[in-house]
């Protein structure tokens, strides 16, 4: 009985606390907190920049432009390995994630890129178009990792390593915040897991 009274007292205090909150102000504080974590992480990564690493990261990030490296993987599967169905499934996933991440999801957000907010950092590549959220490179790469893992787990590990490097390069090159990349990884993986079985149903495996 005593325990029930204590619980009811706690519940009343909790309700009173939330009733007194200014939700607009609270959401603003939470946004600033996340932004603070983003800023600290990206600033820390910028400390490791070197001329040699700059060149490497530019090459890595360019391999993800338009899903280029994953299209080459699909071409390899189709022409060399004669895995025609798997190659077509991979292409379907690339097309789906490009449309969903770059047109639908980006269209819902208007988030500035780090290079827009701090122009003192040298931008080593052309500023990408659209919102910073999500990272399209990360989304497309991790969606493709899902398919490649399904084809061959060892190939999937190699694809995961390269996809992670592409994702990291977007932060390193100051065109995405870490949260943009994380959102891209999660959304890309989900898209891959949803679209792949649908494509397999219609195309085969």
Order of alpha helices (4+ residues) and beta strands (2+ residues): alpha-alpha-alpha-alpha-alpha-alpha-alpha-alpha-alpha
